[in-house]
């Protein structure tokens, strides 16, 4: 311990008040001594002589301590200085919390933008080149749908927990706890954004290594028989909604295709079901998670792809998706065509 530290200990150690007050006074005295020493050294004195002279000029440490305690009164002085220190700390915490809030908002905004604008394009690109959508992207889409579905629960828990903390917490470290919580939320938000970026990066990387698109199977212009039923694929370059496809099949005396077993599923591949994206005859639009064929029967045979059906309110329709076929996928209501089925050979086919 050098002469300055010994002097400061003697002057500040027994000052009444909290530790923050004594630390503040020690810092102020040390800065004053260092300025005096620098001035004496500039006049030509050695460092040791300048230190001794500065301490001597400042005075007896006990007198200094008594003077600091008696400016107004020990209690008032302690309160004033302590409040000043706390106010400085509070300003730092406010600035830190505002910065963390900006980080959280930016990370969440980036993740949402990528999921809304980039991910759907990637899925369509995988479909176009005949690639399976990567598992990491399927998981990301599934998690995103779950967040969208239950976000209000998380928001209520966050607001309720924050309000309870502000109401009940009386700790001197309340600002530190608040800031630490913000750091944790910021880290989670950044990790979520990084996860989405990784999923998108993996998807782009796989596209870069994609094999040539699979060769389309010629689509028959007339119904094709399998067993006792007849089937036909109808392509629509401009796209068609699931309900409109259902109506067109019914207008032809049939219905959107119902798949009862693996043999029938494989047969549909032979007539071009995997060429693009085609509506099939099942939906859970009426009751989320309760998939039904167009005749109201449940899906006794199922051939879902990994991660399907996705748990979302918008992907309510069964589709033959070229990137996933012969496995099934749940998609939104618009596709590039549809498959019709008839119980007996239709007399005429008015829709092509």
C-alpha positions in Angstrom: 0.0 0.0 0.0 1.5 3.4 -1.0 1.4 6.7 0.9 -1.7 7.9 -1.0 -3.8 4.8 -0.3 -2.8 4.9 3.4 -3.8 8.6 3.6 -7.1 7.9 1.8 -7.9 5.0 4.2 -7.3 7.1 7.2 -9.4 10.0 5.8 -12.4 8.0 4.4 -12.6 4.6 6.3 -14.7 5.9 9.2 -16.9 8.4 7.5 -20.5 7.8 8.4 -22.7 6.6 5.6 -23.0 3.9 3.0 -20.1 2.3 1.1 -21.0 4.2 -2.0 -20.5 7.5 -0.1 -17.0 6.5 1.1 -16.0 5.3 -2.3 -17.1 8.6 -3.8 -15.2 10.7 -1.3 -12.1 8.5 -1.7 -12.2 9.0 -5.4 -12.6 12.8 -5.1 -9.7 13.1 -2.6 -7.5 10.9 -4.8 -8.2 13.0 -7.9 -7.3 16.2 -5.9 -4.0 14.7 -4.6 -3.0 13.5 -8.1 -3.6 16.9 -9.5 -1.5 18.5 -6.8 1.3 16.0 -7.3 1.3 16.5 -11.0 1.7 20.3 -10.5 4.6 19.9 -8.0 6.4 17.5 -10.3 6.0 20.0 -13.1 7.8 22.5 -10.9 10.7 20.2 -10.6 10.1 18.1 -7.5 10.6 14.3 -7.5 7.5 12.1 -7.5 8.1 11.0 -3.8 8.7 14.5 -2.6 5.7 15.8 -4.5 3.5 13.1 -3.0 4.7 13.9 0.6 4.2 17.7 -0.1 0.7 17.2 -1.5 -0.4 15.1 1.5 1.1 17.6 3.9 -0.7 20.5 2.2 -4.0 18.7 2.2 -3.8 18.3 6.0 -4.3 15.7 8.7 -6.6 12.9 7.5 -8.7 13.0 10.7 -9.3 16.7 10.2 -10.3 16.1 6.6 -12.7 13.3 7.7 -14.3 15.5 10.3 -14.6 18.3 7.8 -16.4 16.1 5.3 -18.8 14.9 7.9 -19.6 18.3 9.3 -20.3 20.3 6.1 -24.0 20.4 6.9 -24.4 17.4 9.1 -23.2 13.8 8.8 -26.7 12.6 7.8 -27.5 15.3 5.3 -24.0 15.1 3.7 -24.3 11.3 3.4 -27.8 11.5 2.0 -26.9 14.2 -0.6 -23.8 12.4 -1.9 -25.4 9.0 -1.9 -28.4 10.3 -3.8 -26.0 11.9 -6.4 -24.3 8.6 -6.8 -27.5 6.7 -7.2 -28.8 9.2 -9.7 -25.7 8.7 -11.8 -26.2 4.9 -11.6 -29.8 5.2 -12.5 -29.1 7.2 -15.6 -26.6 4.5 -16.7 -29.3 1.8 -16.2 -31.9 3.8 -18.1 -29.5 4.3 -21.0 -28.6 0.6 -20.9 -32.2 -0.5 -20.8 -33.1 1.7 -23.8 -30.2 0.2 -25.7 -31.3 -3.3 -24.9 -34.9 -2.5 -25.9 -33.6 -1.3 -29.3 -31.6 -4.6 -29.7 -34.6 -6.7 -28.8 -36.9 -4.8 -31.2 -34.3 -5.0 -34.0 -33.7 -8.7 -33.6 -37.4 -9.6 -33.4 -38.1 -7.3 -36.4 -35.3 -8.9 -38.4 -36.5 -12.4 -37.6 -40.1 -11.6 -38.5 -39.2 -9.9 -41.8 -37.1 -12.9 -42.8 -40.0 -15.3 -41.9 -42.6 -13.2 -43.8 -40.7 -12.2 -46.9 -37.7 -14.6 -47.4 -38.9 -18.0 -46.1 -42.0 -18.4 -48.5 -39.8 -17.6 -51.5 -37.2 -20.2 -50.4 -39.9 -22.8 -50.1 -41.2 -22.1 -53.6 -37.6 -22.2 -54.9 -37.1 -25.7 -53.4 -40.4 -26.8 -54.9 -39.3 -25.5 -58.3 -36.0 -27.5 -58.3 -37.6 -30.6 -56.7 -35.7 -30.5 -53.4 -37.1 -31.4 -50.0 -37.4 -28.4 -47.7 -34.5 -28.7 -45.1 -35.4 -30.0 -41.7 -34.1 -26.9 -40.1 -36.4 -24.8 -42.2 -39.4 -27.0 -41.4 -38.6 -26.7 -37.7 -38.2 -22.9 -38.0 -41.6 -22.6 -39.8 -43.2 -24.8 -37.2 -41.8 -22.8 -34.3 -42.8 -19.5 -36.1 -46.4 -20.8 -36.5 -46.6 -21.7 -32.8 -45.3 -18.3 -31.8 -47.8 -16.6 -34.0 -50.6 -18.7 -32.5 -49.7 -18.2 -28.8 -47.9 -14.9 -28.8 -50.6 -13.2 -26.8 -50.0 -15.7 -23.9 -46.3 -14.8 -23.8 -47.1 -11.1 -24.1 -49.5 -11.3 -21.1 -47.0 -13.2 -19.0 -44.3 -10.7 -19.8 -46.5 -7.7 -19.0 -47.9 -9.4 -15.8 -44.5 -10.5 -14.6 -43.0 -7.0 -15.2 -45.8 -5.3 -13.4 -45.5 -7.7 -10.5 -41.8 -7.1 -10.3 -42.2 -3.3 -10.3 -44.9 -3.5 -7.6 -43.3 -6.0 -5.2 -39.6 -5.6 -5.6 -38.0 -3.4 -3.0 -34.4 -4.5 -3.5 -31.6 -1.9 -3.6 -30.5 -3.8 -6.7 -33.8 -3.4 -8.6 -32.2 -1.4 -11.4 -29.5 -4.1 -11.8 -32.1 -6.9 -11.9 -34.1 -4.9 -14.5 -31.0 -4.5 -16.6 -30.0 -8.1 -16.3 -33.4 -9.2 -17.4 -33.1 -7.0 -20.4 -29.8 -8.6 -21.2 -31.3 -12.0 -21.1 -34.2 -11.1 -23.4 -31.8 -9.4 -25.8 -29.7 -12.5 -26.0 -32.8 -14.7 -26.6 -34.0 -12.3 -29.4 -30.6 -12.2 -31.1 -30.3 -16.0 -30.9 -33.8 -16.3 -32.5 -32.7 -14.0 -35.3 -29.5 -16.0 -35.8 -31.5 -19.3 -35.9 -33.7 -17.9 -38.7 -30.6 -16.7 -40.6 -28.9 -20.2 -40.2 -32.1 -21.9 -41.5 -32.2 -19.6 -44.5 -28.5 -20.0 -45.1 -28.8 -23.8 -45.1 -31.7 -23.6 -47.5 -29.8 -21.3 -49.9 -26.7 -23.6 -49.7 -28.8 -26.6 -50.6 -30.3 -24.8 -53.5 -26.8 -24.0 -54.8 -26.1 -27.8 -54.8 -29.4 -28.8 -56.3 -29.7 -31.4 -58.9 -31.6 -30.6 -62.2 -35.3 -30.4 -61.7 -37.1 -33.7 -61.9 -38.6 -34.4 -65.3 -42.4 -33.8 -65.3 -44.6 -36.8 -66.0 -47.0 -36.1 -69.0 -50.5 -35.3 -67.7 -53.3 -37.2 -69.3 -56.1 -35.2 -70.9 -58.7 -37.8 -69.9 -59.4 -39.7 -66.6 -57.1 -42.6 -65.9 -58.4 -45.7 -64.2 -57.0 -47.3 -61.0 -59.1 -50.0 -59.4 -62.8 -49.1 -59.7 -62.1 -45.4 -59.7 -60.9 -42.8 -62.2 -58.5 -39.9 -61.7 -57.2 -36.8 -63.6 -54.8 -34.0 -62.9 -55.8 -30.5 -63.9 -53.1 -27.8 -64.2 -53.7 -24.1 -63.7 -50.8 -21.7 -64.6 -52.5 -18.9 -62.9 -53.2 -20.9 -59.7 -56.5 -21.9 -58.1 -58.0 -21.8 -54.6 -58.8 -25.0 -52.8 -62.5 -24.3 -52.6 -62.6 -23.4 -56.3 -60.9 -26.7 -57.2 -63.4 -28.6 -55.0 -66.2 -26.9 -56.9 -64.8 -27.7 -60.3 -64.4 -31.4 -59.5 -68.0 -31.5 -58.2 -69.2 -29.8 -61.4 -67.6 -32.6 -63.4 -69.5 -35.2 -61.3 -66.5 -36.1 -59.1 -64.7 -34.8 -56.1 -61.2 -33.7 -55.0 -59.1 -36.9 -54.7 -59.4 -39.1 -51.5 -56.4 -41.3 -50.9 -57.2 -44.5 -49.0 -53.9 -46.4 -49.1 -50.2 -46.4 -50.2 -51.1 -48.1 -53.6 -53.4 -45.3 -54.5 -50.9 -42.7 -53.3 -48.2 -44.3 -55.6 -50.6 -44.4 -58.5 -51.1 -40.7 -58.3 -47.4 -40.2 -58.9 -47.7 -42.0 -62.2 -50.2 -39.5 -63.5 -48.2 -36.4 -62.5 -49.2 -35.6 -58.9 -45.6 -34.7 -58.2 -45.1 -32.3 -61.1 -46.0 -29.2 -59.2 -48.4 -28.2 -56.4 -51.8 -29.8 -56.6 -54.8 -29.7 -54.3 -55.9 -33.0 -52.7 -59.3 -33.6 -51.1 -58.6 -33.0 -47.3 -58.7 -30.0 -45.0 -58.8 -28.9 -41.4 -60.2 -25.5 -42.1 -63.4 -26.2 -40.1 -61.6 -27.4 -37.0 -57.8 -26.9 -36.6 -56.0 -30.2 -36.4 -59.0 -32.3 -37.3 -58.2 -33.3 -40.9 -61.1 -34.6 -43.0 -61.6 -35.7 -46.6 -64.2 -33.9 -48.7 -66.8 -36.6 -47.9 -66.4 -36.0 -44.2 -64.4 -39.1 -43.4 -61.2 -39.0 -41.3 -57.7 -39.7 -42.7 -57.4 -43.4 -42.0 -54.4 -43.6 -44.3 -51.8 -40.8 -43.8 -48.5 -40.1 -45.6 -47.3 -36.8 -44.1 -43.8 -35.6 -44.7 -41.5 -34.8 -41.7 -42.8 -31.8 -39.8 -46.2 -32.0 -41.4 -49.0 -31.0 -41.0 -47.8 -27.7 -39.7 -49.7 -26.2 -36.8 -50.9 -23.0 -38.3 -54.3 -21.4 -39.1 -53.4 -20.6 -42.7 -52.0 -23.9 -43.9 -55.3 -25.8 -43.8 -55.3 -27.7 -47.1 -53.8 -31.0 -48.2 -51.5 -30.7 -51.2 -49.3 -32.7 -53.4 -46.1 -30.6 -53.3 -43.4 -31.5 -55.8 -40.6 -30.9 -53.2 -42.1 -33.3 -50.8 -44.3 -35.7 -52.8 -45.1 -38.7 -52.4 -45.2 -37.4 -48.8 -48.0 -35.0 -48.1 -47.8 -31.4 -47.0 -50.3 -28.9 -45.5 -50.3 -25.6 -47.4 -52.2 -22.4 -48.0 -55.3 -22.4 -50.1 -53.7 -21.6 -53.5 -52.0 -24.2 -55.7 -51.1 -24.7 -59.4 -53.8 -27.3 -60.0 -55.8 -30.1 -58.5 -56.6 -33.8 -58.8 -60.2 -35.1 -59.3 -61.6 -38.5 -58.6 -64.7 -40.3 -59.9 -66.4 -43.4 -58.7 -67.3 -44.2 -62.3 -66.0 -43.0 -65.7 -67.5 -39.5 -66.3 -69.4 -39.1 -69.5 -67.7 -35.9 -70.5 -64.9 -33.7 -69.3 -65.8 -30.1 -69.6 -62.8 -28.6 -67.8 -59.2 -28.9 -69.0 
